[in-house]
């Protein structure tokens, strides 16, 4: 869609005028406009400028007074997992308990209601902390996806669409081996199914056909595949023909439906392997959890236009380092992902911006690494570019979608009133977001959620969590670890 607006037209009525705010545009000029305003008509931004300028040109059906507030493009979370929000804290710090819980729950203890309720919970958390667009892989842990039947992705996607946020739902096969056993809880007792890779592919194709473009285009489908890493997983060598066939089939599927592509868990040398053997790099690919990359990996990202998603708060970033400054200096687009919402992190992108800055400054022992404006770009315009959406979202510019958030700056931890970009990135948190707008629709205003009955969603979440714990037999993983107190670590080394 091409947007046309005549700036020389006579006095015009718009649907929404946000005025008297500090407008942090993240546009090409990176303008920060004191006493700024944004005008919205339908789902698009039609003007950005000083309040007196827009007041002279527009009348509005609704006016939001943004005095003492920052006005920003909606934040973008470029990597997370559907399902995880229901598994917060499970397993505590006890070894691989959380990963094993993911595998059990996602294949054997989650009905369609689980995926629908989790979608509502994630969308609600995101909109309340100003994250208007989020990527969600349909499962996770160690690449265990809920792709035995399209109904799980369909219910997830429709729930997000109904709430009104923007989402990229990534689907693809579970990690080998196959067949994998899944339980279908639509009947009692649940039906047991052995699901082949062929069935997983058919499910993903049906999800692409039925879900891509839901919610007036706010829900998009992406393709994901397990990472081929024989240098770290020797059993992958015997599975090489399967990885090659999957790459060929899913590339064709992505091309057929115009879908983007993502992977979760690259390490030194695996990006180069993905390019040479599987042809998975390219301008529509955004790769997550990329640690300890080689010079060849970085060069290939630049050469192919592949984007990287850094997850600074994730466990993978404890085990290795994503070379973010090096990637940026090599002209590679880098975005930030939450890897939310479990076991110990949520969708608050302010937290992840702050973590990103300090993570790399500590590595280089250099406080000048990653200026505040750069990390804000990594959750706005750079993230939009990574998701192939920069023509629609990521900045406050005429013609772009009206995805806008307001941050209340009139709080002790955000005063005094100066240097707004620094205050937003260093001191703000998700609870400071007071208004969230997506596609021109106000989903939250003055901290009150309009898009959904928040209390009803939370009640559904608790009921579904209890059901999931009963089905999985994992209620013991909600008990505190014996190593929680007094010790310096959960487990002794060695």
C-alpha positions in Angstrom: 0.0 0.0 0.0 1.3 3.5 -0.9 0.2 6.3 1.4 -0.6 9.7 -0.1 -1.2 12.9 1.9 -1.3 16.4 0.6 0.5 18.6 3.1 -0.7 21.7 1.3 -4.4 20.7 1.6 -6.7 23.2 3.5 -7.5 22.8 7.2 -8.0 19.1 7.8 -9.8 17.0 10.4 -7.8 14.0 11.7 -8.8 11.2 14.0 -6.1 11.8 16.6 -3.7 14.6 17.5 -1.0 14.0 20.1 0.3 17.4 21.2 2.8 19.1 23.6 5.0 16.1 23.9 8.8 15.5 23.5 8.6 13.6 20.2 11.5 11.3 19.6 11.0 10.5 15.9 13.9 8.1 15.1 13.3 9.4 11.5 16.1 9.9 9.0 17.2 13.1 10.7 16.7 11.6 14.2 14.7 14.6 15.2 13.8 15.2 18.8 11.0 17.8 18.8 10.3 19.7 22.0 6.6 20.7 22.3 6.0 18.3 19.4 2.9 16.8 18.0 1.8 13.8 15.8 -1.4 13.7 13.7 -3.1 10.4 12.8 -5.7 9.7 10.2 -7.0 6.2 10.1 -4.1 3.9 10.7 -1.4 6.3 9.4 0.7 9.2 10.6 -0.1 12.3 8.5 2.1 14.9 10.2 4.9 15.2 12.7 6.1 18.6 13.9 5.8 21.4 16.5 2.5 21.6 18.3 1.7 25.1 17.0 2.4 24.0 13.4 0.0 21.1 13.6 -2.6 23.0 15.6 -2.7 25.5 12.7 -3.4 22.8 10.1 -5.6 20.2 11.9 -8.7 19.8 14.0 -9.0 16.4 15.6 -11.7 14.0 16.7 -9.5 13.2 19.8 -6.7 15.1 21.3 -4.1 13.6 23.7 -2.2 16.1 25.8 1.3 14.7 26.0 2.8 17.4 28.2 5.6 16.0 30.4 5.6 12.8 28.2 7.9 11.4 25.6 6.3 10.3 22.3 8.0 7.4 20.6 7.5 4.9 17.9 6.2 1.6 19.4 9.0 -0.7 20.5 9.8 -3.9 18.6 10.9 -7.2 20.2 12.7 -9.1 17.5 12.9 -12.5 19.2 10.7 -14.3 21.8 8.7 -17.5 22.1 5.0 -18.2 22.2 4.3 -20.5 25.1 7.1 -19.1 27.4 4.9 -16.6 29.2 3.1 -19.5 30.8 6.3 -21.1 32.0 7.8 -18.2 34.0 10.2 -19.3 36.7 9.5 -23.0 36.3 12.5 -25.1 37.3 14.2 -22.1 39.0 17.9 -22.5 38.5 18.1 -26.3 38.6 20.1 -27.5 35.6 18.2 -28.2 32.4 14.8 -28.5 34.2 13.3 -25.6 32.4 14.3 -26.8 29.0 12.9 -30.3 29.8 9.7 -28.6 31.0 9.4 -26.8 27.7 9.6 -30.1 25.8 7.1 -31.9 28.0 4.6 -29.0 28.0 4.8 -28.0 24.4 4.3 -31.5 23.1 2.2 -33.2 25.7 0.5 -30.9 28.2 -0.7 -27.9 26.2 -4.1 -27.8 24.5 -5.4 -25.2 22.2 -6.6 -23.1 25.1 -3.0 -22.9 26.4 -1.8 -21.3 23.2 -4.7 -18.9 23.0 -4.4 -17.8 26.6 -0.7 -17.5 26.4 -1.0 -15.3 23.3 -3.4 -13.0 25.2 -1.0 -12.8 28.1 2.0 -12.0 26.0 0.2 -9.4 23.9 -1.2 -7.8 27.1 2.3 -7.6 28.7 3.8 -6.2 25.5 1.2 -3.5 25.0 1.5 -2.4 28.7 5.3 -1.9 28.4 5.1 -0.2 25.0 6.1 -3.2 22.8 3.8 -2.8 19.8 5.4 -5.5 17.6 6.9 -8.8 18.7 8.3 -11.9 17.1 7.1 -15.2 18.7 8.4 -18.6 17.7 5.6 -21.1 18.2 7.4 -23.0 21.0 11.0 -23.2 22.0 13.2 -24.6 24.7 15.5 -26.7 22.5 13.6 -26.1 19.2 10.4 -27.9 20.2 7.6 -26.4 18.2 3.8 -27.0 18.4 3.3 -27.9 14.8 1.4 -31.2 14.9 -1.8 -29.4 14.0 -2.4 -25.9 12.6 -5.1 -25.1 15.2 -2.5 -24.1 17.8 -0.9 -21.4 15.6 -4.3 -20.3 14.4 -5.7 -19.8 17.9 -2.5 -18.0 18.9 -2.6 -15.7 15.9 -6.3 -14.9 16.2 -5.9 -14.0 19.9 -3.1 -11.6 19.1 -5.1 -10.1 16.3 -8.1 -9.6 18.5 -6.1 -7.7 21.1 -4.6 -5.4 18.5 -0.8 -5.6 18.7 1.5 -6.5 15.8 3.1 -9.9 15.7 5.4 -12.1 13.6 4.6 -15.8 14.4 7.4 -18.1 13.4 6.6 -21.7 12.6 8.8 -24.6 11.5 9.7 -28.2 12.4 10.8 -29.4 15.8 14.4 -30.3 16.2 15.2 -33.9 14.9 14.7 -36.7 15.6 11.2 -37.6 14.2 8.6 -38.8 14.6 7.9 -36.9 17.7 5.0 -37.8 20.0 2.4 -35.1 20.6 -0.8 -35.3 22.8 -4.0 -33.8 21.6 -6.1 -32.7 24.5 -9.3 -32.0 22.6 -10.5 -35.4 23.9 -10.3 -37.3 27.2 -8.0 -39.2 27.5 -5.8 -37.2 25.1 -5.0 -38.8 21.7 -1.4 -39.7 21.1 0.1 -38.9 17.7 3.4 -39.7 16.2 4.2 -36.6 14.0 6.5 -36.8 11.0 8.5 -34.0 9.4 6.2 -34.3 6.4 3.2 -33.6 8.7 5.0 -30.6 10.3 5.6 -29.1 6.9 2.0 -29.5 5.9 1.0 -27.8 9.2 3.3 -24.9 8.6 2.0 -24.5 5.1 -1.6 -24.4 6.4 -0.6 -21.8 9.0 1.0 -19.6 6.4 -2.1 -19.9 4.2 -4.6 -19.2 6.9 -2.8 -16.9 9.4 -0.5 -14.6 7.4 -2.2 -11.2 7.2 -4.7 -11.7 10.1 -5.8 -8.6 12.0 -5.7 -6.3 9.0 -2.2 -7.3 8.3 -0.9 -7.0 11.9 -0.1 -10.7 12.1 2.6 -12.1 9.8 4.0 -15.6 9.6 7.7 -16.3 9.4 9.6 -19.6 8.9 12.1 -21.0 11.3 14.3 -24.1 11.2 16.6 -25.7 13.8 20.2 -24.6 13.4 22.5 -27.1 11.6 25.6 -27.3 13.8 27.6 -30.5 13.2 30.7 -28.9 14.7 28.8 -28.7 18.1 26.2 -31.4 17.6 28.1 -34.4 16.0 24.8 -36.3 15.4 23.9 -33.6 12.9 26.3 -35.1 10.4 24.2 -38.2 9.9 21.1 -35.8 9.6 22.7 -33.6 7.0 20.4 -34.8 4.1 17.4 -34.0 6.3 18.7 -30.5 7.1 19.3 -29.9 3.4 15.9 -31.1 2.4 14.2 -29.0 5.0 16.1 -25.9 4.0 15.0 -26.4 0.4 11.3 -27.1 1.2 10.9 -24.3 3.7 12.8 -21.8 1.5 10.3 -22.6 -1.2 7.4 -22.2 1.3 8.7 -18.8 2.4 9.1 -17.6 -1.2 5.6 -18.9 -2.1 3.9 -16.8 0.6 6.4 -13.9 0.8 7.5 -14.8 4.4 10.6 -13.8 6.4 13.0 -16.3 7.9 14.6 -16.7 11.3 16.7 -19.1 13.3 17.4 -19.4 17.0 20.9 -20.4 18.3 23.8 -19.7 16.0 27.4 -20.0 17.2 30.8 -19.5 15.7 30.8 -20.8 12.2 27.2 -22.0 11.9 26.1 -18.8 10.0 28.7 -19.5 7.3 27.5 -23.1 7.2 23.9 -22.0 6.9 25.0 -19.9 3.9 27.3 -22.4 2.1 25.3 -25.6 2.6 21.7 -24.4 3.1 21.4 -21.0 1.4 19.5 -19.6 4.4 21.1 -16.1 4.6 19.6 -13.2 2.8 17.9 -9.8 3.2 14.7 -11.4 4.6 16.6 -13.4 7.2 17.0 -12.3 10.8 19.1 -14.7 13.0 18.9 -14.8 16.8 21.2 -15.9 19.7 24.2 -15.4 17.5 27.2 -15.8 19.8 31.0 -15.9 19.3 30.6 -15.2 15.5 33.7 -15.5 13.3 34.9 -12.8 10.9 33.5 -14.9 8.1 30.1 -15.1 9.8 30.1 -11.3 10.1 31.3 -10.7 6.5 28.6 -13.0 5.2 25.9 -11.1 7.1 27.0 -7.9 5.5 27.4 -9.5 2.0 23.9 -11.1 2.1 22.0 -8.4 4.0 21.2 -10.8 6.8 20.2 -9.2 10.1 21.2 -10.3 13.6 19.0 -10.2 16.7 20.9 -9.8 20.0 19.3 -11.2 23.2 21.4 -9.6 25.9 19.3 -10.9 28.8 19.2 -14.5 27.6 21.2 -17.5 28.9 22.8 -17.9 25.5 24.4 -14.5 26.1 25.9 -15.8 29.3 27.5 -18.7 27.5 28.9 -16.6 24.7 28.9 -13.0 23.3 27.0 -11.6 20.4 29.6 -9.2 18.8 27.2 -6.3 18.4 29.6 -3.4 18.1 31.6 -5.4 15.5 28.5 -6.2 13.5 27.3 -2.6 13.6 30.8 -1.4 12.4 30.5 -4.0 9.6 27.2 -2.3 8.5 25.1 -5.3 9.6 21.6 -4.5 11.0 21.3 -5.5 14.6 18.1 -5.6 16.6 17.3 -6.5 20.2 15.1 -9.4 21.3 13.8 -10.2 24.8 13.9 -14.0 24.4 10.9 -13.7 26.7 9.1 -14.4 28.7 10.8 -17.1 30.7 12.5 -18.4 32.7 13.8 -15.1 34.2 13.0 -12.3 31.7 9.9 -10.5 30.3 8.9 -8.3 27.4 10.1 -5.0 28.9 12.4 -3.7 26.1 13.7 -0.9 28.3 15.3 -3.5 30.5 16.9 -5.2 27.5 18.2 -1.9 26.1 19.9 -1.2 29.4 21.3 -4.7 29.6 22.6 -4.4 26.1 24.6 -1.3 26.8 26.2 -2.6 30.0 26.8 -6.0 28.6 29.1 -4.8 25.9 30.6 -1.9 27.8 31.8 -4.4 30.4 33.2 -6.7 27.8 35.3 -3.9 26.2 35.8 -2.1 29.5 34.7 1.0 27.6 31.8 3.2 28.7 31.6 4.8 25.2 30.4 1.6 23.5 26.8 1.6 22.2 25.4 5.2 22.7 21.9 5.5 24.0 20.5 6.6 20.6 22.0 3.4 19.0 20.2 1.1 21.4 17.0 2.9 20.9 17.4 2.4 17.1 17.9 -1.3 17.9 14.3 -1.6 19.2 12.7 0.8 16.7 14.0 1.5 13.2 16.8 -1.1 13.1 14.4 -3.8 14.4 11.8 -2.8 11.8 14.5 -3.2 9.1 15.5 -6.6 10.5 11.9 -7.7 10.1 11.6 -6.2 6.6 9.0 -3.7 8.0 11.0 -0.5 7.9 8.6 1.0 5.3 5.7 0.6 7.7 6.9 0.9 11.3 10.0 1.8 13.4 9.8 5.6 13.3 7.4 8.5 13.5 7.1 9.6 9.9 4.4 10.7 7.5 2.9 7.7 5.8 4.0 5.1 8.4 1.7 3.1 10.5 0.5 4.9 13.7 2.3 2.7 16.2 3.0 5.2 19.0 3.7 5.0 22.7 3.8 7.7 25.4 6.2 7.6 28.3 5.3 9.5 31.5 8.5 11.5 32.3 7.0 13.3 35.2 8.3 10.8 37.8 11.2 11.1 40.3 13.4 8.5 38.4 12.9 10.4 35.1 13.4 13.9 36.3 14.7 16.6 35.6 13.4 17.5 32.2 16.5 17.2 30.0 18.2 14.8 27.6 15.1 12.8 26.9 16.8 10.0 24.8 19.1 9.3 27.7 16.3 9.3 30.2 14.2 6.9 28.1 17.0 4.4 27.6 18.8 4.6 30.9 16.0 5.3 33.5 12.6 4.4 32.1 11.0 1.0 32.4 7.9 -0.6 30.9 5.7 0.6 33.8 6.3 4.2 32.7 4.5 3.6 29.4 1.1 5.2 29.9 -0.4 5.1 26.4 0.0 2.5 23.6 -1.4 3.0 20.1 -1.2 0.5 17.2 -2.6 1.1 13.7 -4.1 4.3 15.1 -6.2 2.4 17.7 -5.7 3.3 21.3 -5.0 0.0 23.1 -4.1 1.6 26.5 -4.6 5.2 27.6 -3.4 6.7 30.9 -2.4 3.2 32.0 -5.9 1.8 31.5 -6.0 -1.1 29.0 -8.8 -0.7 26.5 -8.1 -3.6 24.2 -9.0 -6.4 26.5 -10.5 -7.1 29.9 -7.2 -7.4 31.8 -8.5 -9.1 34.9 -10.4 -11.7 32.8 -7.2 -12.5 30.9 -5.2 -12.9 34.1 -7.9 -15.2 35.5 -7.8 -17.3 32.4 -4.0 -17.5 32.6 -4.0 -18.8 36.2 -6.7 -21.4 35.4 -4.8 -22.7 32.3 -1.5 -22.7 34.2 -3.0 -25.0 36.9 -4.4 -27.3 34.2 -1.0 -27.4 32.4 0.8 -28.3 35.6 -1.7 -31.1 36.3 -1.3 -32.5 32.8 2.4 -32.4 32.8 3.1 -33.7 36.2 5.6 -30.9 36.7 4.1 -29.1 39.7 7.2 -30.0 41.7 9.2 -27.5 39.4 7.3 -24.7 41.0 8.9 -25.4 44.4 11.8 -23.4 45.6 15.2 -24.9 45.1 17.1 -26.0 48.2 20.0 -23.9 46.8 18.0 -20.7 46.6 19.3 -19.2 49.9 22.7 -18.8 51.4 24.8 -20.4 48.7 26.9 -18.6 46.1 25.5 -20.7 43.2 22.8 -23.2 42.5 25.2 -26.1 41.7 28.7 -26.8 42.6 31.1 -26.6 39.6 32.1 -30.0 38.1 
